[in-house]
Amino acid sequence: MAAPPHRYDEGLEMSHYDGMEVHQYPQQSYQRHQNHEYQGMEVHNYPGNDTDDTSEKPALHDGPYVYNEDPRSQLRRDLKTRQIAMIALGGALGTGLLINTGPSLAESGPGSMFIGYALVGVLCYAVMSAMGEMAAWLPLASGFTGFAHRFVDPALGFALGWNYWFKYIITTPNNLIASTLIIRFWFDKAGQHDSPGANPALYVTLFLAAIIAINYFGVGFFGELEFWLSSAKVLIMIGLVIFTLVTATGGAGHHDAPGFRYWKSGNPGAFAEYGAKGAGGRFLGFWNVMSNAVFSYLGAELVGITVGEAQNPRKAIPRAVKLTFFRIVFFYLILILLLGMNVPYNSPILISAANESKNTASAKASPFVVAAILAGVPAVETLINVCLLVFTFSAANSDLYIATRSLYSLAIEGNAPRIFSRTDDRGVPIYALALSSICCTSAYMSIRLSAFRTFQYFVSLVTIFGILTWISILISHIYFVRARRAQGIPDTALAYVSPFGIRGSWAALIFACVITFFNGWADFVHGLTEETKFNHKNFIVDYLPVPLYLAMIFGYKWIMKTEGVKAADADLLGGKSKIDEDEAEFVAGEMARRGGAPERKWERVYRLTLGNFF
């Protein structure tokens, strides 16, 4: 009879050493996770293998996986906690919120839009919480693709990694093009659209060179710049919340206070009909919001890519997840509620802006400009265009970072040529950056409007890949929790536990699958109205990603003969001791830097308030 799998809690003998519980295991020693505070700093002791005498080992074998210690393939943990926190708060804010809310409001109404964004917001938070639990336990350099590879099936890690890289080598040039369209807004407004200075190729070159340089100078430089760009985006969003609140209460322009006037039935109401009349049309209008809402939230998982370069991931990741909740509530739901109070969904100006969003990402397509015009404050248009430029440049910069790290992760896991795991002395995956940058030159092919519209089909295609990424993260979390339970690792051993638990991940997984399945509902109800008639191009865009993704998974399984990972066999400790050791060294260094000075009063106040998040 085969021996039963080793459980985390078997052979336990507990002793105390300097106030710390130490669990002794056969042939290995583990420490039960506790949080200790030293001069306001949080010190974590996690279960992991004994890290003594690792200097002569080329790699650490904590399980079936070998921790990468090749000096030519090492990232540097230079991302500070405040940088990751601010990236989590403002990193994913982009044109999805400032532009895509226009079509959602025009086609679905303010009530449907608010409910839809709230539901997808819960889904987004569930995904972030699931990812945060895994990342805080094992902050792998390969990010969440490593979790899929390690906990579920190498085939899922393969498909997820390539899908994610492909998504971002498309969205990066798309954001470069969006930036040029935003700049062109000023030339068009001045009647100088034929001016040499309006040449979009010039700005594509400038912006592409800038983001390549930013990513080349190392993650510390990237993190600091994104910290300030994200800070600017947060201030912009706060400004928009204040502005829309003032206009909704009659404090600007015409001094008309619409309040919830436009939500009342017949004026025009809270729920627009889409594709049909009556209750069915209102439901279809509500469901129409889902894809735009998902697009607006995509990118929140960026934090899962940064874990391998975080200085103190067990502190940074939980804070980043908490900030996701506040971002969803404050920047999305409150702002969308206020937008619906300011703009009726049947406004001709809004409908014009929604149609404009198909061709441009400038202020002409923003519903917030429509709100300003209706309130009698048209001067806001130029200001919002500046804000949009900040958003798209920051998005392009972080997209190139994600593309580079995704390709690096694939190489680390053995799913891409090993050369793409090579890093320079700054810890930059230089060859992965080079290939990803070359792919971004596709922006030049999309400068012409006709080519830009064709390119948008690719953008829509990879947007579906985005929700497939969420689905993969949720599946990984379900398998991770099962493995923890099978191996006897309790919740108390983790630095962060998802508040939704495994049941929440199951519910979120089902919801995400339903959104994916009905993403192209309009393709099946064609003929009801002109706007929902059957379009074969839309049908392909809406549903092609799913069979492609499945083909990547099962094709890999067939070729590589892989099997799903059993809960009892999942490697929950491989490389963990090295990560714990690095974290302990960082915390010790921070303590030494403080020189033993006692925590000052203002530092304690900050730690107990804003310090929980930043």
C-alpha positions as CSV (number, residue, x, y, z in Angstrom):
1,M,0.0,0.0,0.0
2,A,1.3,3.4,-1.0
3,A,2.2,5.7,1.9
4,P,-0.3,8.5,2.5
5,P,0.8,12.0,1.3
6,H,2.7,14.0,3.9
7,R,0.5,16.6,5.6
8,Y,1.8,19.9,6.7
9,D,0.5,19.3,10.3
10,E,1.9,15.8,10.7
11,G,4.6,15.0,13.2
12,L,4.1,18.3,14.9
13,E,6.0,19.1,18.1
14,M,5.7,22.6,19.4
15,S,8.2,24.5,21.4
16,H,8.8,28.2,22.2
17,Y,11.9,30.2,21.4
18,D,12.0,33.9,22.3
19,G,8.2,34.1,22.3
20,M,7.9,32.5,18.8
21,E,6.2,29.2,18.3
22,V,8.4,26.8,16.4
23,H,7.0,23.6,14.8
24,Q,9.4,20.8,14.5
25,Y,8.9,18.3,11.6
26,P,10.7,15.2,10.7
27,Q,13.9,16.1,8.8
28,Q,12.6,19.7,8.4
29,S,11.8,22.7,10.6
30,Y,8.9,25.0,9.9
31,Q,7.8,28.2,11.7
32,R,4.1,28.9,12.2
33,H,3.2,32.2,10.7
34,Q,3.0,35.0,13.1
35,N,3.0,38.8,12.7
36,H,5.4,40.6,15.0
37,E,5.8,44.3,15.2
38,Y,9.2,45.9,15.6
39,Q,9.2,49.7,15.7
40,G,6.1,49.8,13.6
41,M,7.3,47.3,11.1
42,E,5.5,44.0,10.4
43,V,7.7,40.9,10.5
44,H,6.3,37.7,9.0
45,N,7.4,34.2,9.9
46,Y,6.0,31.7,7.4
47,P,6.1,28.0,7.0
48,G,9.0,27.1,4.7
49,N,12.0,24.8,4.5
50,D,15.0,25.4,6.5
51,T,17.2,27.8,4.6
52,D,20.5,26.9,6.2
53,D,23.5,26.1,4.0
54,T,22.1,27.2,0.7
55,S,25.2,29.0,-0.4
56,E,26.7,26.0,-2.2
57,K,23.5,24.9,-3.8
58,P,22.7,26.1,-7.4
59,A,19.0,25.9,-6.7
60,L,16.6,25.3,-3.8
61,H,14.6,22.1,-3.9
62,D,11.6,22.7,-1.6
63,G,9.4,20.5,-3.7
64,P,9.2,19.2,-7.3
65,Y,9.9,22.7,-8.6
66,V,13.4,24.1,-8.7
67,Y,13.7,27.7,-7.6
68,N,15.4,29.7,-10.2
69,E,18.8,30.9,-9.0
70,D,20.5,31.5,-12.3
71,P,22.2,34.9,-11.8
72,R,21.6,35.6,-15.5
73,S,17.8,35.4,-15.0
74,Q,17.1,37.3,-11.8
75,L,14.6,40.1,-11.3
76,R,15.3,42.7,-8.7
77,R,13.0,43.3,-5.8
78,D,13.1,47.1,-6.1
79,L,9.3,47.9,-6.1
80,K,8.4,49.7,-2.9
81,T,5.2,49.0,-1.0
82,R,3.9,52.5,-1.6
83,Q,4.6,52.1,-5.4
84,I,2.6,48.9,-5.6
85,A,-0.2,50.4,-3.5
86,M,-0.5,53.4,-5.8
87,I,-0.3,51.2,-8.9
88,A,-3.1,49.1,-7.5
89,L,-5.2,52.2,-6.8
90,G,-4.7,54.0,-10.1
91,G,-2.8,51.7,-12.4
92,A,-5.8,50.2,-14.2
93,L,-7.7,53.5,-14.5
94,G,-7.9,54.4,-18.1
95,T,-10.0,55.1,-21.1
96,G,-12.3,52.2,-20.2
97,L,-13.8,54.4,-17.5
98,L,-13.5,57.8,-19.1
99,I,-14.6,56.8,-22.6
100,N,-16.4,53.4,-22.6
101,T,-19.0,54.5,-20.0
102,G,-20.4,56.7,-22.8
103,P,-21.8,53.8,-25.0
104,S,-22.9,52.0,-21.8
105,L,-24.9,54.9,-20.6
106,A,-26.4,55.6,-24.1
107,E,-27.4,52.0,-24.8
108,S,-28.4,50.8,-21.3
109,G,-29.3,53.7,-19.1
110,P,-27.9,54.9,-15.7
111,G,-29.6,52.2,-13.6
112,S,-28.4,49.3,-15.7
113,M,-24.9,50.8,-15.9
114,F,-24.6,51.2,-12.2
115,I,-25.9,47.7,-11.4
116,G,-23.7,46.2,-14.1
117,Y,-20.5,47.9,-13.0
118,A,-21.3,47.0,-9.4
119,L,-21.7,43.3,-10.2
120,V,-18.5,43.2,-12.3
121,G,-16.8,45.2,-9.6
122,V,-17.6,42.4,-7.1
123,L,-16.2,39.9,-9.7
124,C,-13.0,42.0,-10.0
125,Y,-12.5,42.1,-6.3
126,A,-13.1,38.4,-6.0
127,V,-10.4,37.8,-8.6
128,M,-8.0,40.2,-6.9
129,S,-8.6,38.6,-3.5
130,A,-8.0,35.1,-4.9
131,M,-4.8,36.2,-6.6
132,G,-3.7,38.1,-3.4
133,E,-4.1,35.0,-1.3
134,M,-1.8,32.9,-3.6
135,A,0.7,35.8,-4.2
136,A,1.1,36.6,-0.5
137,W,1.8,32.9,0.2
138,L,4.2,32.4,-2.7
139,P,5.2,35.6,-4.5
140,L,6.7,33.9,-7.6
141,A,8.7,35.8,-10.2
142,S,6.4,34.1,-12.8
143,G,3.3,35.8,-11.3
144,F,-0.1,34.2,-11.6
145,T,0.9,32.2,-14.7
146,G,3.2,30.3,-12.3
147,F,0.2,29.5,-10.0
148,A,-1.7,28.0,-12.9
149,H,1.3,26.0,-13.9
150,R,2.1,24.8,-10.4
151,F,-1.4,24.2,-8.8
152,V,-3.6,23.3,-11.7
153,D,-1.9,22.0,-14.9
154,P,1.2,23.1,-16.8
155,A,-1.0,23.3,-19.8
156,L,-3.1,26.1,-18.2
157,G,0.0,28.0,-17.3
158,F,1.2,27.7,-20.9
159,A,-2.1,29.0,-22.3
160,L,-2.5,31.7,-19.7
161,G,1.0,33.0,-20.2
162,W,0.9,33.2,-24.0
163,N,-2.7,34.6,-23.9
164,Y,-1.6,37.3,-21.5
165,W,1.5,38.2,-23.5
166,F,-0.5,38.4,-26.7
167,K,-3.1,40.6,-25.0
168,Y,-0.5,43.2,-24.1
169,I,1.4,43.3,-27.3
170,I,-1.9,44.3,-28.8
171,T,-3.1,46.8,-26.1
172,T,0.3,48.6,-25.9
173,P,0.2,49.8,-29.5
174,N,-3.5,50.4,-29.2
175,N,-2.7,52.9,-26.3
176,L,0.0,54.5,-28.4
177,I,-2.5,55.1,-31.2
178,A,-5.0,56.4,-28.7
179,S,-2.4,58.9,-27.4
180,T,-1.9,60.2,-30.9
181,L,-5.6,60.6,-31.5
182,I,-5.9,62.5,-28.2
183,I,-3.1,64.9,-29.4
184,R,-4.8,65.2,-32.8
185,F,-7.8,66.6,-31.0
186,W,-6.0,69.9,-30.5
187,F,-4.9,70.2,-34.1
188,D,-8.4,69.4,-35.3
189,K,-9.8,72.0,-32.9
190,A,-7.3,74.6,-34.3
191,G,-8.1,73.6,-37.9
192,Q,-4.6,72.4,-38.4
193,H,-5.2,68.7,-39.1
194,D,-3.0,68.8,-42.1
195,S,-0.1,70.4,-40.2
196,P,3.2,68.4,-40.2
197,G,3.0,68.5,-36.4
198,A,-0.2,66.5,-36.6
199,N,1.6,63.5,-38.1
200,P,0.6,60.6,-35.8
201,A,3.8,58.6,-36.7
202,L,5.8,61.3,-35.0
203,Y,3.9,60.9,-31.7
204,V,3.9,57.1,-31.9
205,T,7.7,57.2,-32.3
206,L,8.1,59.6,-29.3
207,F,5.8,57.7,-27.0
208,L,7.2,54.3,-28.0
209,A,10.8,55.5,-27.4
210,A,9.7,56.9,-24.0
211,I,8.1,53.7,-22.7
212,I,10.9,51.6,-23.9
213,A,13.4,53.8,-22.1
214,I,11.3,53.8,-18.9
215,N,11.2,50.0,-18.9
216,Y,14.9,49.7,-19.8
217,F,16.1,51.7,-16.8
218,G,14.8,49.1,-14.4
219,V,11.8,48.4,-12.2
220,G,12.8,50.9,-9.6
221,F,12.6,53.7,-12.1
222,F,9.4,52.3,-13.7
223,G,7.8,51.9,-10.2
224,E,8.6,55.5,-9.2
225,L,7.3,57.0,-12.4
226,E,4.1,54.9,-12.3
227,F,3.7,55.9,-8.7
228,W,3.5,59.6,-9.8
229,L,1.4,58.9,-12.9
230,S,-1.0,56.8,-10.8
231,S,-1.1,59.6,-8.2
232,A,-2.0,62.0,-11.0
233,K,-4.7,59.7,-12.2
234,V,-6.1,59.3,-8.7
235,L,-6.2,63.1,-8.3
236,I,-7.9,63.4,-11.7
237,M,-10.6,60.9,-10.7
238,I,-11.1,62.7,-7.4
239,G,-11.5,66.0,-9.4
240,L,-14.1,64.3,-11.6
241,V,-16.0,63.0,-8.6
242,I,-16.1,66.5,-7.1
243,F,-17.0,68.2,-10.5
244,T,-19.8,65.8,-11.3
245,L,-21.1,66.1,-7.7
246,V,-21.1,69.9,-8.0
247,T,-22.9,69.9,-11.4
248,A,-25.4,67.3,-10.2
249,T,-26.3,69.6,-7.3
250,G,-26.5,72.8,-9.4
251,G,-23.3,74.4,-8.2
252,A,-21.8,75.2,-11.7
253,G,-22.7,76.5,-15.1
254,H,-26.4,76.9,-15.5
255,H,-26.9,76.2,-11.7
256,D,-29.5,73.6,-12.6
257,A,-29.6,70.7,-10.1
258,P,-30.7,67.6,-12.1
259,G,-30.3,65.2,-9.1
260,F,-32.1,62.0,-10.0
261,R,-34.4,63.7,-12.5
262,Y,-33.1,61.6,-15.5
263,W,-33.8,58.4,-13.5
264,K,-37.5,59.0,-13.4
265,S,-39.6,57.0,-15.8
266,G,-40.2,58.8,-19.1
267,N,-37.5,61.5,-18.4
268,P,-36.0,59.3,-19.9
269,G,-35.7,56.7,-17.1
270,A,-33.0,54.6,-15.4
271,F,-33.2,51.6,-17.7
272,A,-32.9,51.9,-21.5
273,E,-34.4,49.3,-23.9
274,Y,-31.9,47.7,-26.2
275,G,-32.6,45.1,-28.9
276,A,-36.3,44.7,-27.9
277,K,-39.2,46.5,-26.3
278,G,-40.5,46.2,-22.7
279,A,-38.9,44.3,-19.9
280,G,-37.0,42.1,-22.3
281,G,-35.3,45.1,-23.9
282,R,-34.5,46.6,-20.5
283,F,-32.8,43.3,-19.5
284,L,-30.8,43.2,-22.7
285,G,-29.8,46.7,-22.0
286,F,-28.6,45.7,-18.6
287,W,-26.7,42.7,-20.0
288,N,-25.2,44.9,-22.7
289,V,-23.2,46.8,-19.9
290,M,-21.3,43.7,-18.9
291,S,-18.6,43.6,-21.6
292,N,-17.9,47.3,-21.3
293,A,-17.7,46.9,-17.5
294,V,-15.3,44.0,-17.8
295,F,-13.1,46.1,-20.2
296,S,-13.1,49.0,-17.7
297,Y,-11.9,46.7,-14.9
298,L,-9.3,44.7,-16.8
299,G,-5.7,45.4,-15.8
300,A,-6.5,45.4,-12.1
301,E,-4.5,42.1,-12.0
302,L,-1.3,44.0,-12.8
303,V,-0.4,43.7,-9.2
304,G,-0.1,39.9,-9.7
305,I,2.8,40.6,-12.2
306,T,4.7,42.8,-9.8
307,V,4.9,40.3,-6.9
308,G,8.2,38.9,-8.2
309,E,9.8,42.4,-7.9
310,A,8.2,43.6,-4.7
311,Q,10.5,44.4,-1.8
312,N,8.1,43.1,0.8
313,P,5.4,41.2,-1.0
314,R,3.7,39.8,2.1
315,K,3.0,43.4,3.1
316,A,2.5,45.0,-0.3
317,I,0.0,42.5,-1.8
318,P,-2.7,42.5,0.9
319,R,-2.6,46.3,0.9
320,A,-3.0,46.3,-2.9
321,V,-6.0,44.1,-2.7
322,K,-7.6,46.3,-0.1
323,L,-7.1,49.3,-2.3
324,T,-8.8,47.5,-5.1
325,F,-12.0,47.6,-3.1
326,F,-11.8,51.3,-2.4
327,R,-11.0,52.0,-6.1
328,I,-14.0,50.0,-7.2
329,V,-16.4,51.8,-4.8
330,F,-15.0,55.4,-5.1
331,F,-13.7,55.7,-8.6
332,Y,-16.1,53.4,-10.5
333,L,-19.5,53.2,-8.7
334,I,-19.7,56.7,-7.2
335,L,-18.5,58.3,-10.4
336,I,-20.8,56.2,-12.6
337,L,-23.7,57.1,-10.3
338,L,-22.9,60.8,-10.6
339,L,-22.5,60.6,-14.4
340,G,-26.0,59.1,-14.6
341,M,-27.3,62.0,-12.6
342,N,-25.8,64.5,-15.0
343,V,-26.5,63.0,-18.4
344,P,-29.8,61.6,-19.8
345,Y,-29.2,58.4,-21.8
346,N,-31.1,59.8,-24.8
347,S,-29.1,63.0,-25.0
348,P,-28.1,63.6,-28.7
349,I,-24.7,64.9,-27.5
350,L,-24.1,61.7,-25.6
351,I,-25.2,59.5,-28.5
352,S,-22.8,61.5,-30.8
353,A,-20.0,61.0,-28.3
354,A,-20.8,57.3,-28.0
355,N,-20.5,56.9,-31.8
356,E,-17.3,59.0,-31.8
357,S,-15.8,56.5,-29.3
358,K,-15.5,54.0,-32.2
359,N,-13.0,56.2,-34.0
360,T,-11.1,58.1,-31.3
361,A,-10.1,58.1,-27.7
362,S,-10.1,61.9,-27.3
363,A,-12.3,64.1,-25.2
364,K,-14.9,64.2,-28.0
365,A,-15.9,60.7,-27.0
366,S,-16.0,61.2,-23.3
367,P,-19.4,61.3,-21.5
368,F,-17.8,63.5,-18.8
369,V,-17.3,66.2,-21.5
370,V,-21.0,65.8,-22.3
371,A,-21.8,66.3,-18.6
372,A,-19.8,69.5,-18.7
373,I,-21.5,70.8,-21.8
374,L,-25.0,70.1,-20.4
375,A,-24.0,71.9,-17.2
376,G,-22.8,74.9,-19.1
377,V,-19.0,74.4,-18.5
378,P,-17.6,73.5,-22.0
379,A,-14.1,74.6,-21.0
380,V,-13.6,71.2,-19.3
381,E,-13.2,69.5,-22.7
382,T,-9.5,70.6,-23.0
383,L,-8.7,69.6,-19.4
384,I,-10.2,66.2,-19.9
385,N,-8.2,65.7,-23.0
386,V,-5.0,66.4,-21.0
387,C,-6.2,63.8,-18.4
388,L,-6.9,61.3,-21.1
389,L,-3.3,61.7,-22.4
390,V,-1.9,61.0,-19.0
391,F,-4.1,57.9,-18.8
392,T,-3.2,56.4,-22.1
393,F,0.6,57.1,-21.7
394,S,0.5,55.5,-18.3
395,A,-1.4,52.5,-19.7
396,A,1.0,52.1,-22.6
397,N,3.9,52.2,-20.2
398,S,2.5,49.6,-17.8
399,D,1.3,47.4,-20.7
400,L,4.8,47.1,-22.1
401,Y,6.0,46.2,-18.5
402,I,3.3,43.5,-18.3
403,A,4.2,42.1,-21.8
404,T,7.8,42.0,-20.9
405,R,7.3,40.2,-17.6
406,S,4.7,37.8,-19.1
407,L,7.3,36.6,-21.7
408,Y,9.9,36.4,-19.0
409,S,7.5,34.3,-16.9
410,L,6.9,31.9,-19.8
411,A,10.6,31.5,-20.3
412,I,11.1,30.8,-16.5
413,E,8.4,28.1,-16.6
414,G,10.0,26.5,-19.7
415,N,7.2,27.6,-22.0
416,A,9.2,30.0,-24.1
417,P,12.9,30.1,-25.3
418,R,15.2,30.4,-22.3
419,I,16.9,33.5,-23.8
420,F,13.8,35.5,-22.8
421,S,14.5,34.9,-19.1
422,R,17.9,36.6,-19.4
423,T,18.2,39.8,-17.3
424,D,20.7,42.6,-17.3
425,D,22.5,44.0,-14.2
426,R,19.4,46.1,-13.5
427,G,17.2,43.0,-13.4
428,V,15.4,43.9,-16.6
429,P,14.5,40.9,-18.9
430,I,16.3,42.6,-21.8
431,Y,15.5,40.1,-24.6
432,A,11.8,39.9,-23.5
433,L,11.7,43.7,-23.5
434,A,13.3,43.8,-27.0
435,L,10.8,41.4,-28.6
436,S,7.8,43.0,-26.9
437,S,9.0,46.4,-28.1
438,I,9.4,45.2,-31.6
439,C,5.8,43.9,-31.6
440,C,4.6,47.3,-30.5
441,T,5.7,48.8,-33.8
442,S,2.4,47.4,-35.2
443,A,1.1,50.8,-34.0
444,Y,2.5,52.3,-37.2
445,M,0.3,50.0,-39.3
446,S,-2.8,51.4,-37.5
447,I,-2.2,55.1,-38.1
448,R,-4.6,55.2,-41.0
449,L,-8.3,55.3,-39.8
450,S,-9.3,52.3,-41.9
451,A,-6.4,50.3,-40.5
452,F,-7.2,51.6,-37.0
453,R,-10.8,50.2,-37.2
454,T,-9.4,46.8,-38.3
455,F,-6.9,46.9,-35.5
456,Q,-9.9,47.4,-33.1
457,Y,-11.1,43.9,-33.9
458,F,-7.8,42.6,-32.5
459,V,-8.3,44.8,-29.4
460,S,-11.8,43.4,-28.9
461,L,-10.4,39.9,-29.4
462,V,-7.9,40.2,-26.6
463,T,-10.4,41.8,-24.3
464,I,-12.1,38.4,-24.2
465,F,-8.8,36.9,-23.4
466,G,-8.8,39.3,-20.4
467,I,-11.8,37.7,-18.8
468,L,-10.3,34.3,-19.6
469,T,-7.4,35.4,-17.5
470,W,-9.7,36.1,-14.6
471,I,-11.3,32.7,-15.1
472,S,-7.8,31.0,-15.0
473,I,-6.9,32.9,-11.8
474,L,-10.1,31.8,-10.1
475,I,-9.5,28.2,-11.1
476,S,-5.9,28.4,-9.8
477,H,-7.2,29.7,-6.4
478,I,-9.8,26.9,-6.1
479,Y,-7.0,24.3,-6.7
480,F,-4.7,26.2,-4.3
481,V,-7.2,26.1,-1.5
482,R,-7.9,22.4,-2.1
483,A,-4.1,21.7,-2.0
484,R,-3.7,23.7,1.2
485,R,-6.5,21.7,2.9
486,A,-5.1,18.4,1.6
487,Q,-1.7,19.2,2.9
488,G,-2.9,20.6,6.2
489,I,-1.9,24.3,5.8
490,P,-4.4,26.3,7.8
491,D,-5.7,29.8,7.0
492,T,-3.7,31.1,10.0
493,A,-0.5,30.3,8.2
494,L,-1.2,32.8,5.4
495,A,-0.4,36.5,5.3
496,Y,-3.7,37.2,3.5
497,V,-6.8,35.1,3.0
498,S,-9.5,35.9,0.5
499,P,-12.6,37.1,2.3
500,F,-14.7,35.2,-0.2
501,G,-13.0,31.9,0.3
502,I,-13.3,29.0,-2.1
503,R,-17.0,29.4,-2.3
504,G,-16.6,33.0,-3.5
505,S,-14.2,31.9,-6.1
506,W,-16.6,29.3,-7.3
507,A,-19.4,31.9,-7.5
508,A,-17.1,34.3,-9.3
509,L,-16.0,31.6,-11.7
510,I,-19.6,30.8,-12.7
511,F,-20.4,34.5,-13.1
512,A,-17.3,35.0,-15.3
513,C,-18.2,32.0,-17.5
514,V,-21.8,33.3,-17.9
515,I,-20.5,36.7,-19.1
516,T,-18.1,35.0,-21.5
517,F,-20.8,32.6,-22.9
518,F,-23.3,35.4,-23.4
519,N,-20.8,38.0,-24.5
520,G,-22.1,38.0,-28.1
521,W,-25.8,37.8,-27.2
522,A,-26.5,40.5,-29.8
523,D,-25.2,38.1,-32.6
524,F,-28.1,35.7,-31.8
525,V,-31.0,38.2,-31.4
526,H,-30.2,39.8,-34.8
527,G,-33.2,41.1,-36.7
528,L,-35.0,42.6,-33.6
529,T,-33.6,46.0,-34.4
530,E,-31.1,47.5,-36.8
531,E,-28.4,47.8,-34.2
532,T,-28.5,44.2,-33.2
533,K,-28.5,42.6,-36.7
534,F,-26.1,39.7,-37.3
535,N,-22.5,40.7,-37.9
536,H,-20.2,37.8,-38.7
537,K,-17.1,39.9,-37.8
538,N,-18.5,40.6,-34.3
539,F,-19.4,37.0,-33.9
540,I,-15.9,35.9,-34.6
541,V,-14.4,38.5,-32.3
542,D,-16.9,37.6,-29.5
543,Y,-16.3,33.8,-29.5
544,L,-13.0,33.0,-31.3
545,P,-10.9,33.5,-28.1
546,V,-12.6,30.6,-26.2
547,P,-11.8,27.8,-28.7
548,L,-8.3,29.3,-29.2
549,Y,-7.7,29.2,-25.5
550,L,-9.0,25.7,-25.2
551,A,-6.9,24.6,-28.2
552,M,-3.8,26.0,-26.5
553,I,-4.6,24.1,-23.3
554,F,-5.5,20.7,-24.8
555,G,-2.9,21.0,-27.6
556,Y,-0.2,21.4,-24.9
557,K,-1.5,18.5,-22.9
558,W,-1.6,16.3,-26.0
559,I,2.0,17.2,-27.1
560,M,3.6,17.4,-23.7
561,K,1.5,14.6,-22.1
562,T,0.8,16.6,-19.0
563,E,-1.7,15.7,-16.3
564,G,-3.7,17.8,-13.8
565,V,-2.0,18.4,-10.4
566,K,-3.5,16.5,-7.6
567,A,-4.2,18.4,-4.4
568,A,-2.0,16.2,-2.3
569,D,0.9,16.5,-4.8
570,A,0.7,20.2,-5.5
571,D,3.9,22.0,-4.7
572,L,3.1,24.7,-2.2
573,L,6.6,25.2,-0.9
574,G,9.0,25.1,-3.9
575,G,11.2,28.1,-3.7
576,K,9.4,29.5,-0.7
577,S,12.3,29.3,1.7
578,K,14.4,31.6,-0.6
579,I,11.5,34.1,-0.8
580,D,11.1,34.0,3.0
581,E,14.9,34.5,3.4
582,D,14.9,37.5,1.0
583,E,12.0,39.0,2.9
584,A,13.7,38.5,6.2
585,E,16.8,40.2,4.9
586,F,14.8,43.1,3.7
587,V,13.0,43.6,7.0
588,A,16.3,43.3,8.9
589,G,17.9,45.9,6.6
590,E,15.0,48.2,7.2
591,M,15.4,47.7,11.0
592,A,19.1,48.4,10.7
593,R,18.4,51.6,8.7
594,R,16.2,52.9,11.5
595,G,19.1,52.4,13.8
596,G,17.0,51.2,16.7
597,A,15.2,54.5,17.0
598,P,11.8,54.3,18.7
599,E,8.7,54.8,16.6
600,R,7.6,58.4,16.6
601,K,4.0,59.4,17.4
602,W,3.2,60.6,13.9
603,E,4.7,57.4,12.5
604,R,2.4,55.3,14.7
605,V,-0.6,57.4,13.7
606,Y,0.2,56.9,10.0
607,R,0.8,53.2,10.4
608,L,-2.5,52.6,12.1
609,T,-4.5,54.7,9.6
610,L,-3.2,55.3,6.0
611,G,-0.3,52.9,6.6
612,N,-2.8,50.1,6.3
613,F,-3.0,50.9,2.6
614,F,0.1,52.8,1.5
